[in-house]
C-alpha cells in the first residue's frame, strides 16, 4: 500500500468554502472548512483510483510522495 501526501488549500468565498489540491488540479467545496476538506479528500481518492485504472498513476506519483514541499502566500498590488 502506498501513502500519498497532497497539499490542501481552502479559502472562503461568498457562498461557502473552496478546497483545492494543487498537485492534481482537483477541487471541491463545502459549507464549512471541514466539509470542504472532506469533500476534497473524497475527490482526490476518486481521482487517484481512476488514474490507477487508466495507468496514469505514475504521472502524478512523485508529486504526491515527496516530503519536500513549499507553500507560501504571495501578495500582488495592482493599480
Backbone as a printed PyTorch tensor [residue, N CA C, xyz], in Angstrom:
tensor([[[  0.8440,  -1.1830,   0.0000],
         [  0.0000,   0.0000,   0.0000],
         [  0.8870,   1.2430,   0.0000]],

        [[  0.5890,   2.1680,  -0.8700],
         [  1.3310,   3.4190,  -0.9440],
         [  0.5800,   4.5120,  -0.1940]],

        [[  1.3420,   5.4070,   0.3940],
         [  0.7510,   6.5520,   1.0720],
         [  1.0340,   7.7930,   0.2360]],

        [[ -0.0030,   8.5440,  -0.0620],
         [  0.1380,   9.7690,  -0.8420],
         [ -0.0870,  10.9770,   0.0620]],

        [[  0.7240,  11.9900,  -0.1200],
         [  0.6870,  13.2030,   0.6910],
         [  0.3860,  14.3740,  -0.2450]],

        [[ -0.8090,  14.9390,  -0.1320],
         [ -1.1660,  16.0350,  -1.0310],
         [ -1.3860,  17.3250,  -0.2430]],

        [[ -1.2560,  18.4230,  -0.9450],
         [ -1.4660,  19.7420,  -0.3670],
         [ -2.9350,  20.1080,  -0.5050]],

        [[ -3.4870,  20.6960,   0.5420],
         [ -4.8670,  21.1660,   0.5050],
         [ -4.8730,  22.6660,   0.7830]],

        [[ -5.5100,  23.4010,  -0.0950],
         [ -5.7000,  24.8390,   0.0920],
         [ -7.1970,  25.0690,   0.2070]],

        [[ -7.6210,  25.7890,   1.2340],
         [ -9.0450,  26.0780,   1.4310],
         [ -9.2000,  27.5810,   1.6010]],

        [[-10.1810,  28.1510,   0.9070],
         [-10.4440,  29.5750,   1.0640],
         [-11.9390,  29.8380,   1.0860]],

        [[-12.2890,  30.9520,   1.7050],
         [-13.6880,  31.3620,   1.8560],
         [-14.1370,  32.1290,   0.6340]],

        [[-15.3060,  31.7870,   0.1400],
         [-15.9690,  32.5580,  -0.9040],
         [-17.3410,  32.9520,  -0.3780]],

        [[-18.0680,  33.7510,  -1.1150],
         [-19.3380,  34.2820,  -0.6280],
         [-20.3570,  33.1920,  -0.3100]],

        [[-20.3200,  32.0800,  -1.0040],
         [-21.3110,  31.0200,  -0.8200],
         [-20.7750,  29.8090,  -0.0690]],

        [[-19.6000,  29.8790,   0.5140],
         [-19.0530,  28.7250,   1.2250],
         [-17.5440,  28.6950,   1.1240]],

        [[-16.9800,  27.4950,   1.1410],
         [-15.5360,  27.3030,   1.1060],
         [-15.1490,  26.4570,  -0.0980]],

        [[-14.0440,  26.8140,  -0.7110],
         [-13.4900,  26.0720,  -1.8390],
         [-12.2230,  25.3890,  -1.3560]],

        [[-12.0190,  24.1520,  -1.7570],
         [-10.8020,  23.4220,  -1.4220],
         [-10.1570,  22.9330,  -2.7100]],

        [[ -8.8250,  22.9380,  -2.7390],
         [ -8.1210,  22.5450,  -3.9550],
         [ -6.8350,  21.8130,  -3.6210]],

        [[ -6.5160,  20.8200,  -4.4250],
         [ -5.2410,  20.1070,  -4.3710],
         [ -4.4270,  20.5840,  -5.5710]],

        [[ -3.4250,  21.4500,  -5.3480],
         [ -2.6780,  21.9940,  -6.4840],
         [ -1.8630,  20.9600,  -7.2510]],

        [[ -1.4150,  19.8860,  -6.5970],
         [ -0.6310,  18.8720,  -7.3120],
         [ -1.4410,  18.2000,  -8.4200]],

        [[ -2.7380,  18.0390,  -8.1930],
         [ -3.5840,  17.3250,  -9.1480],
         [ -4.5390,  18.2230,  -9.9180]],

        [[ -4.7250,  19.4440,  -9.4480],
         [ -5.7130,  20.3190, -10.0720],
         [ -7.1330,  19.9160,  -9.7240]],

        [[ -7.3030,  19.1680,  -8.6410],
         [ -8.6210,  18.7020,  -8.1970],
         [ -9.1770,  19.7010,  -7.1930]],

        [[-10.4470,  20.0370,  -7.3210],
         [-11.0740,  21.0000,  -6.4160],
         [-12.4220,  20.4750,  -5.9550]],

        [[-12.8730,  21.0140,  -4.8300],
         [-14.1920,  20.6950,  -4.3010],
         [-14.6720,  21.8950,  -3.4950]],

        [[-15.7500,  21.7090,  -2.7390],
         [-16.2800,  22.8180,  -1.9510],
         [-17.1340,  22.2710,  -0.8150]],

        [[-17.5710,  23.1650,   0.0520],
         [-18.4380,  22.7880,   1.1530],
         [-18.9250,  24.0140,   1.8860]],

        [[-19.8720,  23.8060,   2.7810],
         [-20.4350,  24.9160,   3.5450],
         [-19.5650,  25.2960,   4.7400]],

        [[-18.5970,  24.4410,   5.1000],
         [-17.6560,  24.7250,   6.1820],
         [-16.2600,  24.3030,   5.7290]],

        [[-15.2480,  24.7120,   6.4880],
         [-13.8870,  24.2910,   6.1560],
         [-13.7830,  22.7720,   6.2210]],

        [[-14.3510,  22.1920,   7.2640],
         [-14.2830,  20.7320,   7.4160],
         [-14.9880,  20.0000,   6.2740]],

        [[-16.1420,  20.4850,   5.8750],
         [-16.8720,  19.8450,   4.7770],
         [-16.0940,  19.9720,   3.4730]],

        [[-15.5300,  21.1420,   3.2170],
         [-14.7270,  21.3380,   2.0060],
         [-13.5120,  20.4210,   2.0080]],

        [[-12.8840,  20.2440,   3.1730],
         [-11.7200,  19.3660,   3.2960],
         [-12.1060,  17.9060,   3.0580]],

        [[-13.1920,  17.4660,   3.6650],
         [-13.6500,  16.0830,   3.4770],
         [-14.0540,  15.8210,   2.0300]],

        [[-14.7300,  16.7820,   1.4210],
         [-15.1270,  16.6220,   0.0220],
         [-13.9100,  16.5590,  -0.8980]],

        [[-12.8610,  17.3370,  -0.5850],
         [-11.6460,  17.2760,  -1.3930],
         [-10.9600,  15.9310,  -1.2160]],

        [[-10.9100,  15.4360,  -0.0070],
         [-10.2970,  14.1260,   0.2330],
         [-10.9770,  13.0570,  -0.6180]],

        [[-12.3020,  13.0750,  -0.6460],
         [-13.0470,  12.1190,  -1.4590],
         [-12.7480,  12.3110,  -2.9510]],

        [[-12.6870,  13.5640,  -3.3960],
         [-12.4050,  13.8420,  -4.8090],
         [-11.0030,  13.3700,  -5.1900]],

        [[-10.0240,  13.5810,  -4.3060],
         [ -8.6570,  13.1350,  -4.5760],
         [ -8.6040,  11.6070,  -4.6260]],

        [[ -9.2760,  10.9370,  -3.6970],
         [ -9.3040,   9.4690,  -3.7040],
         [ -9.8960,   8.9390,  -5.0130]],

        [[-10.9930,   9.5380,  -5.4640],
         [-11.6060,   9.1150,  -6.7290],
         [-10.6840,   9.3810,  -7.9120]],

        [[-10.0170,  10.5290,  -7.8930],
         [ -9.0690,  10.8710,  -8.9530],
         [ -7.9610,   9.8260,  -9.0230]],

        [[ -7.3990,   9.4730,  -7.8530],
         [ -6.3010,   8.5010,  -7.8220],
         [ -6.7570,   7.1060,  -8.2340]],

        [[ -7.9590,   6.7110,  -7.8300],
         [ -8.4970,   5.4150,  -8.2510],
         [ -8.6360,   5.3590,  -9.7670]],

        [[ -9.1540,   6.4230, -10.3560],
         [ -9.3030,   6.4720, -11.8150],
         [ -7.9520,   6.5090, -12.5110]],

        [[ -7.0000,   7.2680, -11.9520],
         [ -5.6590,   7.3380, -12.5350],
         [ -5.0080,   5.9570, -12.5420]],

        [[ -5.2320,   5.1900, -11.4680],
         [ -4.6690,   3.8400, -11.3960],
         [ -5.2870,   2.9380, -12.4610]],

        [[ -6.5960,   2.9970, -12.5940],
         [ -7.2950,   2.1740, -13.5960],
         [ -6.8170,   2.5090, -15.0110]],

        [[ -6.5790,   3.7860, -15.2610],
         [ -6.1610,   4.2340, -16.5920],
         [ -4.6540,   4.1140, -16.8160]],

        [[ -3.9240,   3.6600, -15.8040],
         [ -2.4740,   3.5350, -15.9430],
         [ -1.7340,   4.8490, -15.8810]],

        [[ -2.3250,   5.8550, -15.2510],
         [ -1.7330,   7.1920, -15.2010],
         [ -1.2020,   7.5690, -13.8230]],

        [[ -1.2730,   6.6570, -12.8710],
         [ -0.8550,   6.9680, -11.5070],
         [  0.6140,   7.3710, -11.4460]],

        [[  1.4460,   6.7560, -12.2510],
         [  2.8690,   7.0950, -12.2860],
         [  3.1280,   8.5370, -12.6650]],

        [[  2.2130,   9.1410, -13.4320],
         [  2.3810,  10.5330, -13.8590],
         [  2.2790,  11.5180, -12.7020]],

        [[  1.5690,  11.1620, -11.6430],
         [  1.3680,  12.0830, -10.5110],
         [  2.0090,  11.5790,  -9.2200]],

        [[  2.5290,  10.3700,  -9.2440],
         [  3.0330,   9.7510,  -8.0270],
         [  4.1450,  10.5510,  -7.3470]],

        [[  5.0970,  11.0600,  -8.1010],
         [  6.2110,  11.7860,  -7.4920],
         [  5.7440,  13.0240,  -6.7290]],

        [[  4.7980,  13.7540,  -7.2910],
         [  4.3210,  14.9610,  -6.6170],
         [  3.5460,  14.6440,  -5.3440]],

        [[  3.0540,  13.4130,  -5.2210],
         [  2.2660,  13.0250,  -4.0460],
         [  3.0490,  12.2010,  -3.0270]],

        [[  4.2940,  11.8800,  -3.3320],
         [  5.0940,  11.0980,  -2.3930],
         [  6.2930,  11.8690,  -1.8530]],

        [[  6.6500,  12.9790,  -2.4800],
         [  7.7820,  13.7620,  -1.9860],
         [  7.4180,  14.4470,  -0.6760]],

        [[  8.3510,  14.5200,   0.2280],
         [  8.1430,  15.2070,   1.5100],
         [  8.6420,  16.6420,   1.4360]],

        [[  9.2910,  16.9980,   0.3490],
         [  9.8450,  18.3400,   0.2160],
         [  8.8770,  19.2120,  -0.5850]],

        [[  8.0560,  19.9500,   0.1450],
         [  7.0650,  20.8320,  -0.4710],
         [  7.1580,  22.1970,   0.1960]],

        [[  6.8780,  23.2210,  -0.5460],
         [  6.8970,  24.5800,  -0.0200],
         [  5.6460,  25.2870,  -0.4930]],

        [[  4.9170,  25.8580,   0.4220],
         [  3.7670,  26.6820,   0.0640],
         [  3.9340,  28.0480,   0.7120]],

        [[  3.4000,  29.0570,   0.0700],
         [  3.5530,  30.4160,   0.5710],
         [  2.3820,  31.2670,   0.1060]],

        [[  2.1650,  32.3140,   0.8210],
         [  1.1660,  33.3070,   0.4150],
         [  1.9290,  34.4660,  -0.2190]],

        [[  1.5330,  34.8660,  -1.4040],
         [  2.1870,  35.9600,  -2.1120],
         [  1.1370,  37.0060,  -2.4300]],

        [[  1.4660,  38.2510,  -2.1790],
         [  0.5130,  39.3450,  -2.4320],
         [  1.0400,  40.2140,  -3.5730]],

        [[  0.1450,  40.5650,  -4.4780],
         [  0.4810,  41.4310,  -5.6120],
         [ -0.4820,  42.5990,  -5.6000]],

        [[  0.0320,  43.8120,  -5.6950],
         [ -0.8090,  45.0050,  -5.7550],
         [ -0.9230,  45.4570,  -7.2020]],

        [[ -2.1390,  45.7910,  -7.6060],
         [ -2.3730,  46.2740,  -8.9650],
         [ -3.0980,  47.6000,  -8.9010]],

        [[ -2.7690,  48.4650,  -9.8120],
         [ -3.4290,  49.7700,  -9.8460],
         [ -4.5920,  49.7690, -10.7800]]])
